[in-house]
């Protein structure tokens, strides 16, 4: 069961989708007034859903904070308006995907699945790189 963090001002969007999502995932909602960086250091999430059109907070600053604290966690951007400049900027600054509200359960599940697969691939690559460094440790070569 994967852990998903949802960063959004209102939980209204998720009320209808929450029961279906909770069958395969553990959902957590982020209270905007807490320190996100400290929370991400304590808990690990497979994916983060971030609303890019919140009134009270700067979503791009939150995206940077997520990338610094938890760089392998994919962030799926969420927006209410299909504004091309917002979507392009979010993807350029590191969002994995972007979904426009209102979205269907199938669409959000597909984005989550792709994000988790991407995270798993990055983790496998990092593991293989570390393992390769051990196998090819040139500090142990003795020249005669």
N, CA, C and O atoms as a MOPAC input file, in Angstrom:
PM7 MOZYME 1SCF
protein

 N      0.84700 1    -1.17800 1     0.00000 1
 C      0.00000 1     0.00000 1     0.00000 1
 C      0.89000 1     1.23800 1     0.00000 1
 O      1.70000 1     1.42700 1     0.90700 1
 N      0.74000 1     2.06300 1    -0.99800 1
 C      1.59200 1     3.24600 1    -1.11400 1
 C      1.00900 1     4.43700 1    -0.35600 1
 O     -0.20600 1     4.58100 1    -0.22300 1
 N      1.90900 1     5.28100 1     0.13500 1
 C      1.50400 1     6.46800 1     0.88800 1
 C      1.50600 1     7.67900 1    -0.03400 1
 O      2.47900 1     7.93800 1    -0.74300 1
 N      0.39200 1     8.42000 1    -0.00900 1
 C      0.22200 1     9.59500 1    -0.85300 1
 C     -0.06600 1    10.79200 1     0.03800 1
 O     -0.91400 1    10.73200 1     0.92800 1
 N      0.65200 1    11.88100 1    -0.21500 1
 C      0.41200 1    13.13400 1     0.49200 1
 C     -0.31700 1    14.08400 1    -0.45100 1
 O      0.12800 1    14.31600 1    -1.57500 1
 N     -1.42500 1    14.62600 1     0.00700 1
 C     -2.21200 1    15.57400 1    -0.78600 1
 C     -2.07900 1    16.95000 1    -0.14600 1
 O     -2.42100 1    17.13700 1     1.02200 1
 N     -1.58400 1    17.90200 1    -0.91400 1
 C     -1.41400 1    19.26700 1    -0.42600 1
 C     -2.43500 1    20.13400 1    -1.15300 1
 O     -2.28300 1    20.45700 1    -2.33100 1
 N     -3.46600 1    20.49700 1    -0.42300 1
 C     -4.57300 1    21.24800 1    -1.01300 1
 C     -5.30400 1    22.00300 1     0.09600 1
 O     -5.37400 1    21.54000 1     1.23400 1
 N     -5.84600 1    23.16400 1    -0.24900 1
 C     -6.56300 1    23.96700 1     0.75100 1
 C     -7.88700 1    23.33300 1     1.15100 1
 O     -8.27100 1    23.37600 1     2.32000 1
 N     -8.57800 1    22.75000 1     0.19400 1
 C     -9.89300 1    22.19600 1     0.46200 1
 C     -9.90500 1    20.70400 1     0.13500 1
 O     -9.31200 1    20.26600 1    -0.85200 1
 N    -10.58000 1    19.94200 1     0.96700 1
 C    -10.67600 1    18.49500 1     0.73700 1
 C    -11.90300 1    18.12800 1    -0.09700 1
 O    -12.16800 1    16.94600 1    -0.31500 1
 N    -12.64900 1    19.11900 1    -0.56300 1
 C    -13.87800 1    18.85700 1    -1.30400 1
 C    -13.64800 1    18.01600 1    -2.55300 1
 O    -14.45200 1    17.13800 1    -2.86600 1
 N    -12.57200 1    18.27300 1    -3.25900 1
 C    -12.26800 1    17.54300 1    -4.48900 1
 C    -12.12300 1    16.05600 1    -4.23100 1
 O    -12.47100 1    15.23700 1    -5.08200 1
 N    -11.61300 1    15.70600 1    -3.06700 1
 C    -11.24000 1    14.32900 1    -2.78100 1
 C    -12.33000 1    13.52600 1    -2.10100 1
 O    -12.19300 1    12.31000 1    -1.96400 1
 N    -13.41600 1    14.17000 1    -1.66700 1
 C    -14.45500 1    13.45200 1    -0.92100 1
 C    -15.04600 1    12.29300 1    -1.71400 1
 O    -15.24500 1    11.21000 1    -1.16300 1
 N    -15.32700 1    12.49800 1    -2.98100 1
 C    -15.89000 1    11.42600 1    -3.79300 1
 C    -14.87800 1    10.37900 1    -4.20000 1
 O    -15.22700 1     9.21400 1    -4.39000 1
 N    -13.62300 1    10.78600 1    -4.33600 1
 C    -12.58000 1     9.87400 1    -4.78400 1
 C    -11.87200 1     9.14600 1    -3.64300 1
 O    -11.27100 1     8.09100 1    -3.84500 1
 N    -11.94900 1     9.71600 1    -2.45500 1
 C    -11.18700 1     9.19500 1    -1.32100 1
 C    -11.46400 1     7.71500 1    -1.02200 1
 O    -10.50800 1     6.96200 1    -0.83600 1
 N    -12.72600 1     7.26200 1    -0.96600 1
 C    -12.94200 1     5.83500 1    -0.67300 1
 C    -12.30100 1     4.90700 1    -1.70400 1
 O    -11.75000 1     3.86800 1    -1.34100 1
 N    -12.36800 1     5.27300 1    -2.97500 1
 C    -11.77500 1     4.42200 1    -4.01900 1
 C    -10.24900 1     4.45700 1    -3.95100 1
 O     -9.59600 1     3.43000 1    -4.13500 1
 N     -9.68400 1     5.62500 1    -3.68800 1
 C     -8.22300 1     5.74100 1    -3.59400 1
 C     -7.67400 1     4.99700 1    -2.37800 1
 O     -6.58500 1     4.42700 1    -2.43200 1
 N     -8.43100 1     5.00400 1    -1.28400 1
 C     -7.95400 1     4.37700 1    -0.04900 1
 C     -7.97700 1     2.85200 1    -0.11400 1
 O     -7.46400 1     2.19000 1     0.78900 1
 N     -8.55500 1     2.29300 1    -1.15300 1
 C     -8.51300 1     0.83100 1    -1.32100 1
 C     -7.09800 1     0.35900 1    -1.64200 1
 O     -6.70400 1    -0.74300 1    -1.25800 1
 N     -6.33200 1     1.19900 1    -2.35000 1
 C     -4.98200 1     0.80600 1    -2.75600 1
 C     -3.89100 1     1.69600 1    -2.17200 1
 O     -2.70700 1     1.37600 1    -2.28200 1
 N     -4.27600 1     2.80600 1    -1.55200 1
 C     -3.27800 1     3.77200 1    -1.07800 1
 C     -3.66300 1     4.30900 1     0.29900 1
 O     -4.83200 1     4.29500 1     0.68300 1
 N     -2.66600 1     4.77600 1     1.02500 1
 C     -2.89800 1     5.46700 1     2.28100 1
 C     -2.78700 1     6.96300 1     2.00300 1
 O     -1.73500 1     7.44100 1     1.58000 1
 N     -3.86500 1     7.69800 1     2.23800 1
 C     -3.90200 1     9.12700 1     1.94500 1
 C     -3.64500 1     9.94500 1     3.20000 1
 O     -4.13700 1     9.62700 1     4.28200 1
 N     -2.86800 1    11.00000 1     3.03300 1
 C     -2.65800 1    11.97700 1     4.09600 1
 C     -2.88000 1    13.35300 1     3.49300 1
 O     -2.44500 1    13.63300 1     2.37600 1
 N     -3.55900 1    14.20600 1     4.24000 1
 C     -3.77500 1    15.58200 1     3.80100 1
 C     -2.86400 1    16.49100 1     4.60200 1
 O     -2.72400 1    16.33500 1     5.81500 1
 N     -2.24100 1    17.44600 1     3.91400 1
 C     -1.28500 1    18.31700 1     4.56300 1
 C     -1.94700 1    19.58200 1     5.07400 1
 O     -2.56800 1    20.30700 1     4.29700 1
 N     -1.82600 1    19.86600 1     6.38100 1
 C     -2.28100 1    21.16300 1     6.89500 1
 C     -1.28100 1    22.22900 1     6.48300 1
 O     -0.10400 1    22.13800 1     6.83000 1
 N     -1.72600 1    23.22800 1     5.75600 1
 C     -0.82800 1    24.19400 1     5.12000 1
 C     -0.01500 1    25.03000 1     6.09600 1
 O      1.00400 1    25.60300 1     5.71100 1
 N     -0.44200 1    25.11100 1     7.34600 1
 C      0.27100 1    25.97100 1     8.27900 1
 C      1.42900 1    25.26500 1     8.98500 1
 O      2.12900 1    25.90100 1     9.77400 1
 N      1.65400 1    23.99200 1     8.73500 1
 C      2.76900 1    23.26200 1     9.35300 1
 C      4.01100 1    23.32900 1     8.46300 1
 O      3.93000 1    23.73100 1     7.30200 1
 N      5.15900 1    22.93300 1     9.01600 1
 C      6.41900 1    22.94400 1     8.28300 1
 C      6.52400 1    21.68000 1     7.42400 1
 O      6.68200 1    20.57800 1     7.94800 1
 N      6.43500 1    21.84700 1     6.12300 1
 C      6.44100 1    20.71900 1     5.19300 1
 C      7.79300 1    20.00900 1     5.17700 1
 O      7.84400 1    18.77900 1     5.15500 1
 N      8.87100 1    20.76100 1     5.18800 1
 C     10.20400 1    20.16300 1     5.15300 1
 C     10.45900 1    19.21900 1     6.31600 1
 O     10.97100 1    18.11600 1     6.12500 1
 N     10.10600 1    19.64500 1     7.50700 1
 C     10.28400 1    18.78900 1     8.69100 1
 C      9.43300 1    17.52900 1     8.58500 1
 O      9.87600 1    16.43900 1     8.94900 1
 N      8.21200 1    17.68500 1     8.08600 1
 C      7.32100 1    16.53700 1     7.94600 1
 C      7.88400 1    15.52300 1     6.95100 1
 O      7.83600 1    14.31800 1     7.19800 1
 N      8.41500 1    16.00600 1     5.83100 1
 C      8.95900 1    15.10400 1     4.80900 1
 C     10.23900 1    14.42000 1     5.27100 1
 O     10.57800 1    13.34900 1     4.76800 1
 N     10.95400 1    15.02000 1     6.21800 1
 C     12.13000 1    14.35900 1     6.77500 1
 C     11.73700 1    13.20100 1     7.68100 1
 O     12.49000 1    12.23900 1     7.82900 1
 N     10.55600 1    13.29500 1     8.28500 1
 C     10.09100 1    12.25800 1     9.20800 1
 C      9.31400 1    11.14700 1     8.50500 1
 O      9.38600 1     9.98800 1     8.91400 1
 N      8.57300 1    11.49200 1     7.45000 1
 C      7.72700 1    10.51600 1     6.75500 1
 C      8.10700 1    10.44100 1     5.29400 1
 O      8.49300 1    11.43700 1     4.68200 1
 N      7.99300 1     9.26100 1     4.75400 1
 C      8.30300 1     9.05400 1     3.34400 1
 C      7.00800 1     8.77200 1     2.58800 1
 O      6.17900 1     7.97800 1     3.03200 1
 N      6.84500 1     9.42200 1     1.46000 1
 C      5.66400 1     9.22400 1     0.62000 1
 C      6.10000 1     8.73400 1    -0.75200 1
 O      7.15300 1     9.12600 1    -1.25600 1
 N      5.28900 1     7.87900 1    -1.35000 1
 C      5.58400 1     7.40600 1    -2.69600 1
 C      5.26500 1     8.48000 1    -3.73500 1
 O      5.89600 1     8.54500 1    -4.79000 1
 N      4.28400 1     9.31300 1    -3.42400 1
 C      3.87600 1    10.35100 1    -4.36700 1
 C      3.23300 1    11.51000 1    -3.61200 1
 O      2.64700 1    11.32200 1    -2.54500 1
 N      3.34900 1    12.70100 1    -4.17500 1
 C      2.73600 1    13.88400 1    -3.57500 1
 C      1.86500 1    14.56000 1    -4.61900 1
 O      2.30500 1    14.79600 1    -5.74400 1
 N      0.63800 1    14.87000 1    -4.25200 1
 C     -0.28700 1    15.60100 1    -5.11200 1
 C     -0.34300 1    17.03800 1    -4.60300 1
 O     -0.72300 1    17.27800 1    -3.45700 1
 N      0.03600 1    17.99500 1    -5.45400 1
 C      0.15800 1    19.39200 1    -5.04000 1
 C     -0.71500 1    20.28100 1    -5.91100 1
 O     -0.56600 1    20.31300 1    -7.13200 1
 N     -1.62800 1    21.00500 1    -5.26900 1
 C     -2.47400 1    21.96000 1    -5.98200 1
 C     -1.63800 1    23.19800 1    -6.29100 1
 O     -1.06400 1    23.80600 1    -5.38700 1
 N     -1.57100 1    23.56800 1    -7.56100 1
 C     -0.77000 1    24.72100 1    -7.97000 1
 C     -1.57600 1    26.00900 1    -8.02200 1
 O     -1.04500 1    27.04700 1    -8.41600 1
 N     -2.83600 1    25.96600 1    -7.63500 1
 C     -3.65900 1    27.17400 1    -7.67100 1
 C     -4.26400 1    27.47700 1    -6.30600 1
 O     -5.44100 1    27.82000 1    -6.19700 1
 N     -3.44600 1    27.34500 1    -5.27000 1
 C     -3.90900 1    27.65700 1    -3.92600 1
 C     -3.79900 1    29.15500 1    -3.67900 1
 O     -2.91800 1    29.82400 1    -4.22000 1
 N     -4.68900 1    29.66200 1    -2.86700 1
 C     -4.72400 1    31.09700 1    -2.57000 1
 C     -3.70300 1    31.48400 1    -1.49600 1
 O     -3.06400 1    32.53100 1    -1.60100 1
 N     -3.54500 1    30.65000 1    -0.46800 1
 C     -2.78600 1    31.04000 1     0.72200 1
 C     -1.28200 1    30.76500 1     0.63300 1
 O     -0.51700 1    31.34800 1     1.40100 1
 N     -0.83900 1    29.89900 1    -0.27600 1
 C      0.56900 1    29.52100 1    -0.29700 1
 C      1.13700 1    29.57400 1    -1.70700 1
 O      0.40300 1    29.55400 1    -2.69500 1
 N      2.46200 1    29.64400 1    -1.77500 1
 C      3.17400 1    29.62400 1    -3.04600 1
 C      3.50300 1    28.16500 1    -3.37600 1
 O      4.38200 1    27.56000 1    -2.76300 1
 N      2.79700 1    27.62500 1    -4.33300 1
 C      2.96000 1    26.21700 1    -4.69000 1
 C      4.34400 1    25.91300 1    -5.25100 1
 O      4.88300 1    24.82800 1    -5.03400 1
 N      4.91700 1    26.87200 1    -5.97300 1
 C      6.23900 1    26.63600 1    -6.54900 1
 C      7.31300 1    26.59500 1    -5.46700 1
 O      8.28400 1    25.84900 1    -5.59100 1
 N      7.15500 1    27.37700 1    -4.42100 1
 C      8.07800 1    27.30500 1    -3.28500 1
 C      7.93700 1    25.95600 1    -2.57800 1
 O      8.92700 1    25.37300 1    -2.13500 1
 N      6.71100 1    25.47000 1    -2.47800 1
 C      6.49500 1    24.15300 1    -1.87100 1
 C      7.12500 1    23.05800 1    -2.73400 1
 O      7.70500 1    22.10900 1    -2.20700 1
 N      7.01100 1    23.18800 1    -4.06000 1
 C      7.61200 1    22.21000 1    -4.96900 1
 C      9.12400 1    22.17700 1    -4.78000 1
 O      9.71300 1    21.09700 1    -4.74300 1
 N      9.75400 1    23.32700 1    -4.66100 1
 C     11.20400 1    23.38000 1    -4.42600 1
 C     11.57100 1    22.73200 1    -3.10000 1
 O     12.56900 1    22.01900 1    -3.00200 1
 N     10.76200 1    22.98400 1    -2.08500 1
 C     11.02200 1    22.40600 1    -0.76600 1
 C     10.89800 1    20.88000 1    -0.82100 1
 O     11.69300 1    20.16900 1    -0.20600 1
 N      9.91000 1    20.38300 1    -1.54900 1
 C      9.73300 1    18.93500 1    -1.70300 1
 C     10.93600 1    18.34000 1    -2.41700 1
 O     11.44900 1    17.29700 1    -2.01100 1
 N     11.39000 1    18.99900 1    -3.48200 1
 C     12.52500 1    18.48100 1    -4.24000 1
 C     13.80600 1    18.46800 1    -3.42200 1
 O     14.62600 1    17.56400 1    -3.58200 1
 N     13.99500 1    19.45100 1    -2.54800 1
 C     15.18700 1    19.47900 1    -1.70400 1
 C     15.13100 1    18.40700 1    -0.61800 1
 O     16.14000 1    17.77100 1    -0.31600 1
 N     13.96300 1    18.21300 1    -0.04000 1
 C     13.82600 1    17.28900 1     1.07600 1
 C     13.66000 1    15.84800 1     0.61900 1
 O     14.21100 1    14.93100 1     1.22600 1
 N     12.90400 1    15.65300 1    -0.44600 1
 C     12.57700 1    14.31000 1    -0.91200 1
 C     12.68300 1    14.26000 1    -2.44200 1
 O     11.66300 1    14.21800 1    -3.13000 1
 N     13.90600 1    14.26200 1    -2.97300 1
 C     14.09300 1    14.43400 1    -4.41800 1
 C     13.53800 1    13.31500 1    -5.29000 1
 O     13.24000 1    13.55000 1    -6.46100 1
 N     13.39300 1    12.11400 1    -4.75900 1
 C     12.88200 1    11.01100 1    -5.58400 1
 C     11.36800 1    10.86300 1    -5.53400 1
 O     10.81200 1     9.97500 1    -6.18000 1
 N     10.70500 1    11.71100 1    -4.78500 1
 C      9.24900 1    11.62400 1    -4.69500 1
 C      8.62000 1    12.42500 1    -5.82300 1
 O      8.77700 1    13.64500 1    -5.88100 1
 N      7.90700 1    11.74700 1    -6.72500 1
 C      7.25300 1    12.47000 1    -7.81800 1
 C      6.13000 1    13.35700 1    -7.28900 1
 O      5.38900 1    12.97700 1    -6.38200 1
 N      6.02300 1    14.53900 1    -7.87400 1
 C      4.96700 1    15.47800 1    -7.51700 1
 C      4.02800 1    15.60200 1    -8.71300 1
 O      4.45200 1    15.94700 1    -9.81700 1
 N      2.76800 1    15.32100 1    -8.48200 1
 C      1.75900 1    15.50400 1    -9.52000 1
 C      1.05400 1    16.81700 1    -9.23300 1
 O      0.44500 1    16.99400 1    -8.17800 1
 N      1.14500 1    17.73000 1   -10.18000 1
 C      0.49000 1    19.01200 1   -10.04000 1
 C     -0.99400 1    18.89700 1   -10.33400 1
 O     -1.42400 1    18.10300 1   -11.17000 1
 N     -1.76300 1    19.71000 1    -9.62500 1
 C     -3.21300 1    19.73400 1    -9.82000 1
 C     -3.61900 1    21.18000 1   -10.00000 1
 O     -3.14100 1    22.06300 1    -9.28700 1
 N     -4.50000 1    21.42100 1   -10.95400 1
 C     -4.99000 1    22.76500 1   -11.19100 1
 C     -6.43900 1    22.75100 1   -11.61500 1
 O     -6.94200 1    21.75000 1   -12.12500 1
 N     -7.09900 1    23.85900 1   -11.40200 1
 C     -8.51700 1    23.94900 1   -11.73400 1
 C     -8.75400 1    24.49700 1   -13.12600 1
 O     -9.82100 1    24.28700 1   -13.70300 1
 N     -7.77300 1    25.19400 1   -13.66800 1
 C     -7.90600 1    25.81400 1   -14.97300 1
 C     -6.79200 1    25.28100 1   -15.86400 1
 O     -5.64500 1    25.16200 1   -15.43400 1
 N     -7.13400 1    24.96500 1   -17.09200 1
 C     -6.12100 1    24.46900 1   -18.02800 1
 C     -5.35600 1    25.66600 1   -18.59600 1
 O     -5.60800 1    26.12300 1   -19.71100 1
 N     -4.43200 1    26.14500 1   -17.80300 1
 C     -3.61300 1    27.30000 1   -18.16300 1
 C     -2.24300 1    26.78400 1   -18.58200 1
 O     -1.47400 1    26.29700 1   -17.75300 1
 N     -1.94200 1    26.89400 1   -19.88100 1
 C     -0.72700 1    26.29500 1   -20.42900 1
 C      0.53200 1    26.80200 1   -19.74000 1
 O      1.43300 1    26.01100 1   -19.46400 1
 N      0.61900 1    28.08900 1   -19.45800 1
 C      1.84000 1    28.63700 1   -18.85400 1
 C      2.07600 1    28.05000 1   -17.45500 1
 O      3.21900 1    27.79300 1   -17.07600 1
 N      1.00800 1    27.83900 1   -16.69500 1
 C      1.13000 1    27.24500 1   -15.36400 1
 C      1.61800 1    25.80300 1   -15.46300 1
 O      2.50800 1    25.38700 1   -14.72000 1
 N      1.03700 1    25.05500 1   -16.37200 1
 C      1.40800 1    23.64800 1   -16.52900 1
 C      2.86700 1    23.53200 1   -16.97700 1
 O      3.62200 1    22.72700 1   -16.43200 1
 N      3.26100 1    24.33200 1   -17.96500 1
 C      4.63000 1    24.28600 1   -18.46600 1
 C      5.60800 1    24.67800 1   -17.37000 1
 O      6.63800 1    24.02500 1   -17.20400 1
 N      5.31000 1    25.72300 1   -16.62700 1
 C      6.20200 1    26.15400 1   -15.55000 1
 C      6.32400 1    25.07000 1   -14.47600 1
 O      7.41900 1    24.81100 1   -13.97700 1
 N      5.20800 1    24.44200 1   -14.12200 1
 C      5.23900 1    23.38500 1   -13.10200 1
 C      6.10700 1    22.20600 1   -13.55700 1
 O      6.89700 1    21.67600 1   -12.77600 1
 N      5.96000 1    21.80400 1   -14.80700 1
 C      6.75500 1    20.69100 1   -15.32300 1
 C      8.23400 1    21.09200 1   -15.41100 1
 O      9.10700 1    20.29700 1   -15.06500 1
 N      8.51800 1    22.29900 1   -15.86200 1
 C      9.90800 1    22.77500 1   -15.94900 1
 C     10.57700 1    22.80300 1   -14.58100 1
 O     11.76800 1    22.51500 1   -14.46300 1
 N      9.81900 1    23.14700 1   -13.55400 1
 C     10.39600 1    23.25300 1   -12.21600 1
 C     10.41100 1    21.93500 1   -11.46000 1
 O     10.82600 1    21.88700 1   -10.30200 1
 N      9.95300 1    20.84800 1   -12.11700 1
 C     10.14500 1    19.53900 1   -11.50600 1
 C      8.91000 1    18.70700 1   -11.23900 1
 O      9.03700 1    17.58700 1   -10.74400 1
 N      7.72600 1    19.19800 1   -11.54100 1
 C      6.53400 1    18.36400 1   -11.35200 1
 C      6.58600 1    17.20500 1   -12.34100 1
 O      6.97200 1    17.39100 1   -13.49500 1
 N      6.20700 1    16.03400 1   -11.90600 1
 C      6.24100 1    14.84900 1   -12.75500 1
 C      5.12000 1    14.86300 1   -13.79600 1
 O      5.32900 1    14.48900 1   -14.95000 1
 N      3.94000 1    15.29500 1   -13.38100 1
 C      2.76000 1    15.29500 1   -14.24800 1
 C      1.83800 1    16.41200 1   -13.76800 1
 O      2.05800 1    17.00100 1   -12.70900 1
 N      0.81700 1    16.69200 1   -14.54600 1
 C     -0.15300 1    17.71800 1   -14.17600 1
 C     -1.53900 1    17.23700 1   -14.57800 1
 O     -1.74200 1    16.78900 1   -15.70700 1
 N     -2.49600 1    17.33000 1   -13.65300 1
 C     -3.86900 1    16.87800 1   -13.89400 1
 C     -4.80900 1    18.05100 1   -13.64800 1
 O     -4.67200 1    18.77500 1   -12.66100 1
 N     -5.76100 1    18.23000 1   -14.55500 1
 C     -6.71600 1    19.33600 1   -14.46900 1
 C     -8.00800 1    18.85900 1   -13.80000 1
 O     -8.53900 1    17.79800 1   -14.12700 1
 N     -8.50200 1    19.67200 1   -12.85000 1
 C     -9.79900 1    19.40100 1   -12.21400 1
 C    -10.91700 1    19.83800 1   -13.15400 1
 O    -10.71400 1    20.76900 1   -13.93300 1
 N    -12.03500 1    19.23500 1   -13.11700 1
 C    -12.36700 1    18.00500 1   -12.39900 1
 C    -11.79600 1    16.80800 1   -13.14800 1
 O    -11.89200 1    16.72500 1   -14.37300 1
 N    -11.20800 1    15.89400 1   -12.41200 1
 C    -10.62000 1    14.72200 1   -13.04100 1
 C    -11.37700 1    13.47400 1   -12.60600 1
 O    -12.04300 1    13.45400 1   -11.57200 1
 N    -11.25500 1    12.44700 1   -13.41800 1
 C    -11.91500 1    11.17500 1   -13.11000 1
 C    -10.99100 1    10.33900 1   -12.23200 1
 O     -9.79100 1    10.59700 1   -12.13700 1
 N    -11.56900 1     9.35300 1   -11.60600 1
 C    -10.79700 1     8.43200 1   -10.78200 1
 C     -9.74200 1     7.73400 1   -11.62600 1
 O     -8.60300 1     7.57000 1   -11.18900 1
 N    -10.11400 1     7.32200 1   -12.83100 1
 C     -9.17700 1     6.61100 1   -13.70800 1
 C     -7.97600 1     7.48400 1   -14.05000 1
 O     -6.84300 1     7.00500 1   -14.07600 1
 N     -8.22100 1     8.75500 1   -14.31000 1
 C     -7.13700 1     9.66200 1   -14.69200 1
 C     -6.15400 1     9.87400 1   -13.54300 1
 O     -4.94200 1     9.84300 1   -13.75500 1
 N     -6.65600 1    10.08400 1   -12.34800 1
 C     -5.76100 1    10.31100 1   -11.21400 1
 C     -5.04000 1     9.02200 1   -10.82500 1
 O     -3.87600 1     9.05700 1   -10.42700 1
 N     -5.72900 1     7.88400 1   -10.93900 1
 C     -5.07900 1     6.60600 1   -10.64400 1
 C     -3.94900 1     6.31600 1   -11.63700 1
 O     -2.90100 1     5.79700 1   -11.25300 1
 N     -4.16100 1     6.65100 1   -12.90500 1
 C     -3.12100 1     6.44800 1   -13.90700 1
 C     -1.91500 1     7.33900 1   -13.62700 1
 O     -0.77600 1     6.88500 1   -13.73000 1
 N     -2.15100 1     8.59600 1   -13.27600 1
 C     -1.05000 1     9.50800 1   -12.95000 1
 C     -0.28400 1     9.01300 1   -11.72100 1
 O      0.94500 1     9.06700 1   -11.69200 1
 N     -1.00400 1     8.53600 1   -10.71800 1
 C     -0.36300 1     8.00700 1    -9.50800 1
 C      0.46100 1     6.77200 1    -9.84700 1
 O      1.59400 1     6.63500 1    -9.38600 1
 N     -0.09900 1     5.87900 1   -10.64500 1
 C      0.60600 1     4.64700 1   -11.02400 1
 C      1.89300 1     4.97500 1   -11.77200 1
 O      2.94100 1     4.39600 1   -11.48800 1
 N      1.82100 1     5.90300 1   -12.72700 1
 C      3.00300 1     6.28900 1   -13.48900 1
 C      4.04900 1     6.95300 1   -12.59200 1
 O      5.24700 1     6.71700 1   -12.75500 1
 N      3.60500 1     7.77500 1   -11.65500 1
 C      4.52900 1     8.42500 1   -10.73100 1
 C      5.24600 1     7.43200 1    -9.83300 1
 O      6.45000 1     7.54800 1    -9.60400 1
 N      4.50700 1     6.45800 1    -9.32400 1
 C      5.11600 1     5.43800 1    -8.45200 1
 C      6.09100 1     4.57100 1    -9.24100 1
 O      7.16000 1     4.22900 1    -8.73400 1
 N      5.73900 1     4.21100 1   -10.47000 1
 C      6.65900 1     3.44400 1   -11.31900 1
 C      7.93900 1     4.23100 1   -11.57400 1
 O      9.03200 1     3.66500 1   -11.54700 1
 N      7.81000 1     5.52800 1   -11.82000 1
 C      8.96800 1     6.37700 1   -12.05000 1
 C      9.86100 1     6.42300 1   -10.81100 1
 O     11.08500 1     6.33900 1   -10.91600 1
 N      9.24700 1     6.55600 1    -9.65300 1
 C     10.02000 1     6.58200 1    -8.39400 1
 C     10.76400 1     5.26800 1    -8.19400 1
 O     11.93800 1     5.26200 1    -7.82500 1
 N     10.07300 1     4.15100 1    -8.44000 1
 C     10.71500 1     2.84200 1    -8.27600 1
 C     11.89200 1     2.67100 1    -9.22700 1
 O     12.91900 1     2.11200 1    -8.84200 1
 N     11.75800 1     3.14600 1   -10.46300 1
 C     12.86300 1     3.06000 1   -11.42200 1
 C     14.05100 1     3.89900 1   -10.97300 1
 O     15.19400 1     3.45700 1   -11.08300 1
 N     13.79700 1     5.10400 1   -10.46800 1
 C     14.88800 1     5.94800 1    -9.97000 1
 C     15.58800 1     5.28100 1    -8.79100 1
 O     16.81400 1     5.32500 1    -8.69100 1
 N     14.81500 1     4.66200 1    -7.89900 1
 C     15.42000 1     3.97700 1    -6.75400 1
 C     16.27400 1     2.79600 1    -7.21000 1
 O     17.34600 1     2.55800 1    -6.65200 1
 N     15.80700 1     2.04800 1    -8.22700 1
 C     16.59000 1     0.92600 1    -8.74800 1
 C     17.88300 1     1.41000 1    -9.39200 1
 O     18.93000 1     0.78600 1    -9.22100 1
 N     17.82100 1     2.50200 1   -10.12100 1
 C     19.02000 1     3.06000 1   -10.74800 1
 C     20.02900 1     3.47500 1    -9.68500 1
 O     21.21800 1     3.18500 1    -9.81100 1
 N     19.56500 1     4.15100 1    -8.64100 1
 C     20.46900 1     4.55300 1    -7.55900 1
 C     21.10800 1     3.34800 1    -6.88700 1
 O     22.29900 1     3.36500 1    -6.57600 1
 N     20.31400 1     2.29500 1    -6.66100 1
 C     20.83700 1     1.07200 1    -6.03700 1
 C     21.91800 1     0.45000 1    -6.91800 1
 O     22.97800 1     0.06200 1    -6.42600 1
 N     21.64900 1     0.35700 1    -8.20700 1
 C     22.61900 1    -0.24400 1    -9.11200 1
 C     23.88100 1     0.59400 1    -9.22800 1
 O     24.97500 1     0.04200 1    -9.34400 1
 N     23.75400 1     1.91900 1    -9.19800 1
 C     24.93400 1     2.78000 1    -9.22900 1
 C     25.79700 1     2.57000 1    -7.98900 1
 O     27.01900 1     2.46400 1    -8.08500 1
 N     25.15000 1     2.51100 1    -6.81900 1
 C     25.90700 1     2.28900 1    -5.57400 1
 C     26.58400 1     0.92800 1    -5.60000 1
 O     27.72700 1     0.79000 1    -5.16500 1
 N     25.88500 1    -0.07100 1    -6.10400 1
 C     26.44100 1    -1.41300 1    -6.16600 1
 C     27.61800 1    -1.46900 1    -7.13600 1
 O     28.61400 1    -2.14500 1    -6.87500 1
 N     27.50100 1    -0.76800 1    -8.23600 1
 C     28.58500 1    -0.72500 1    -9.21400 1
 C     29.81600 1    -0.05700 1    -8.62000 1
 O     30.93800 1    -0.47900 1    -8.90200 1
 N     29.63300 1     0.96700 1    -7.81000 1
 C     30.76400 1     1.62300 1    -7.16600 1
 C     31.52100 1     0.65800 1    -6.25100 1
 O     32.74300 1     0.74800 1    -6.12800 1
 N     30.80600 1    -0.25600 1    -5.61500 1
 C     31.45000 1    -1.23100 1    -4.73500 1
 C     32.21100 1    -2.26100 1    -5.56200 1
 O     33.33400 1    -2.62900 1    -5.21700 1
 N     31.59900 1    -2.73000 1    -6.65800 1
 C     32.23200 1    -3.74300 1    -7.49600 1
 C     33.48300 1    -3.18500 1    -8.16600 1
 O     34.50300 1    -3.87000 1    -8.24100 1
 N     33.41300 1    -1.95300 1    -8.65200 1
 C     34.52900 1    -1.34400 1    -9.36900 1
 C     35.23900 1    -0.29900 1    -8.51300 1
 O     35.42800 1     0.84200 1    -8.93500 1
 N     35.61800 1    -0.69400 1    -7.33600 1
 C     36.32100 1     0.20600 1    -6.42800 1
 C     37.79600 1     0.23200 1    -6.81100 1
 O     38.53600 1    -0.70400 1    -6.50900 1
 N     38.22000 1     1.30100 1    -7.47500 1
 C     39.58800 1     1.39900 1    -7.97900 1
 C     40.61500 1     1.72200 1    -6.88400 1
 O     41.81500 1     1.74800 1    -7.15500 1
 N     40.16700 1     1.96100 1    -5.68600 1
 C     41.10600 1     2.22500 1    -4.58000 1
 C     41.84200 1     0.98300 1    -4.14000 1
 O     42.84700 1     1.08000 1    -3.43500 1
 N     41.36800 1    -0.18400 1    -4.54000 1
 C     41.99300 1    -1.44900 1    -4.11300 1
 C     42.96100 1    -2.01800 1    -5.15000 1
 O     43.50900 1    -3.09900 1    -4.93400 1
 N     43.18400 1    -1.33900 1    -6.24800 1
 C     44.07900 1    -1.82400 1    -7.29600 1
 C     45.52900 1    -1.61000 1    -6.84100 1
 O     45.90000 1    -0.53200 1    -6.37700 1
 N     46.31300 1    -2.63700 1    -6.98400 1
 C     47.73800 1    -2.55400 1    -6.64100 1
 C     48.52900 1    -2.71200 1    -7.92800 1
 O     48.38500 1    -3.71000 1    -8.63600 1
 N     49.35500 1    -1.73800 1    -8.22600 1
 C     50.17600 1    -1.78600 1    -9.44300 1
 C     51.57300 1    -2.27600 1    -9.10300 1
 O     52.11300 1    -1.96700 1    -8.04000 1
 N     52.14000 1    -3.03000 1   -10.00200 1
 C     53.48600 1    -3.54800 1    -9.77400 1
 C     54.42100 1    -2.97400 1   -10.78900 1
 O     55.61200 1    -3.28300 1   -10.77500 1

